[in-house]
Amino acid sequence: DSMTGVTELNTDEFLENATALGDNIYKLEGIVDDRLDKWRSADGRLFSVKISDGSDSTYVPVWVPPDYQGANIQRGQRYVFKVRVQENGVLEVLELLKV
């Protein structure tokens, strides 16, 4: 399992100062809420992912690069994402698994 040993993303820390986490790799599990962009697929796709932590829910944006060859992402589906925090604070999907 390529997700083994990957640190869970602390969403509070991410939302407070995402750029401080730049270039680090994390995993997160959540439900794809919606597509946030109207870009051409050649530019990648940006999704809102709902992360539930007990009674709280947080939404984070994840960017799927145009050259990503993994699973097809569908709204309402739960996934485990392996992401890299880019220098600008965007979560870039490196890998994903449907749960």
ZAMARGU-4260 file (C-alpha; in steps of 0.2 Angstrom, whole numbers, plus 5000, padded with zeros to 4 digits):
<rodrens>
0) 5000/5000/5000 | 5008/5016/4994 | 4998/5026/5007 | 5007/5017/5022 | 5018/5028/5032
5) 5011/5044/5024 | 5006/5057/5037 | 4988/5062/5039 | 4984/5080/5033 | 4980/5091/5048
10) 4966/5101/5040 | 4966/5115/5054 | 4985/5118/5051 | 4982/5117/5032 | 4968/5130/5033
15) 4978/5141/5045 | 4994/5142/5034 | 4994/5131/5019 | 5010/5138/5012 | 5020/5133/5028
20) 5017/5115/5023 | 5024/5118/5005 | 5031/5103/4997 | 5026/5091/5010 | 5016/5075/5006
25) 5001/5070/5016 | 4986/5058/5014 | 4968/5063/5017 | 4951/5054/5016 | 4936/5063/5010
30) 4921/5064/4999 | 4922/5073/4983 | 4909/5087/4984 | 4910/5096/4968 | 4921/5102/4954
35) 4927/5120/4957 | 4934/5125/4940 | 4928/5127/4922 | 4946/5124/4915 | 4949/5114/4900
40) 4954/5096/4906 | 4972/5100/4898 | 4974/5112/4913 | 4969/5099/4926 | 4954/5099/4937
45) 4950/5107/4954 | 4938/5098/4966 | 4931/5102/4983 | 4933/5087/4995 | 4923/5086/5011
50) 4934/5080/5026 | 4924/5074/5041 | 4932/5074/5058 | 4919/5068/5071 | 4906/5081/5071
55) 4915/5094/5061 | 4917/5094/5042 | 4930/5104/5032 | 4931/5107/5014 | 4948/5108/5005
60) 4952/5110/4987 | 4962/5097/4978 | 4970/5099/4961 | 4971/5084/4949 | 4985/5088/4936
65) 4981/5085/4918 | 4993/5071/4916 | 4986/5061/4931 | 4982/5043/4924 | 4973/5036/4940
70) 4955/5033/4944 | 4940/5043/4937 | 4934/5055/4950 | 4916/5056/4954 | 4905/5067/4965
75) 4899/5059/4981 | 4912/5046/4981 | 4924/5043/4995 | 4943/5043/4991 | 4960/5042/5000
80) 4971/5055/4992 | 4990/5056/4993 | 4994/5074/4990 | 5008/5086/4989 | 5006/5104/4996
85) 5012/5115/4982 | 5022/5131/4987 | 5006/5141/4984 | 4996/5130/4996 | 4986/5120/4983
90) 4985/5101/4986 | 4991/5092/4971 | 4984/5074/4969 | 4999/5062/4967 | 4988/5046/4970
95) 4970/5042/4975 | 4961/5026/4980 | 4942/5024/4979 | 4936/5018/4997
</rodrens>
